[in-house]
């Protein structure tokens, strides 16, 4: 039995680039950075960062291009794929990518809190900030009502 599955939680290194394939299917590409912290032999804390190339297709691509930006936190589930091609000078080139199959958007920045004095001036009741649900979007879910995502 074989398994090709990857789970990543990281921040986007660039804004998603939405394109359309000749078939009309949307595709988006972006970078994702993950890091690990460890203590080396001398006792110093170290950080090691890995950069991943992410590709999403279909509805996932549309949602990522609409809601994600550079610096956004995202949880991605997918598979690893390495593709190869020849560049203009005839050199063989390789690129390893994560083909996303499921995406969970990270939390947005907390809404701005209006100080109590300003609320009293406007005769408004104090506003409470509630924790937001983070939507989970899977590949193949064609009938997602994006207006229902709490953004």
HUUR-V983687 format. One record per backbone hydrogen bond with DSSP energy under -0.5 kcal/mol. NH is the residue of the N-H (numbers start at 1). CO is the residue of the C=O. If there is no record, write none. Layout:
[[NH & CO] [NH & CO]]
//
This chain:
[[6 & 78] [8 & 76] [10 & 74] [11 & 33] [12 & 72] [13 & 31] [14 & 31] [17 & 29] [18 & 16] [19 & 27] [21 & 25] [24 & 21] [27 & 19] [28 & 56] [29 & 17] [30 & 54] [32 & 52] [33 & 11] [34 & 50] [36 & 48] [38 & 46] [40 & 38] [40 & 44] [43 & 40] [46 & 38] [48 & 36] [50 & 34] [52 & 32] [54 & 30] [54 & 52] [55 & 98] [56 & 28] [58 & 26] [60 & 57] [61 & 57] [62 & 58] [63 & 59] [64 & 60] [65 & 61] [66 & 62] [67 & 63] [68 & 64] [71 & 12] [72 & 69] [74 & 10] [75 & 104] [76 & 8] [77 & 102] [78 & 6] [79 & 99] [81 & 97] [83 & 81] [83 & 95] [85 & 93] [87 & 91] [90 & 87] [93 & 85] [95 & 83] [97 & 81] [97 & 95] [98 & 53] [99 & 79] [99 & 97] [100 & 55] [100 & 98] [101 & 77] [102 & 77] [103 & 137] [104 & 75] [105 & 135] [106 & 73] [115 & 113] [119 & 115] [120 & 116] [121 & 117] [122 & 118] [123 & 120] [124 & 119] [130 & 128] [135 & 133] [137 & 103] [137 & 135] [139 & 101] [141 & 138] [142 & 140] [145 & 143] [146 & 144] [148 & 145] [149 & 146] [151 & 149]]
//
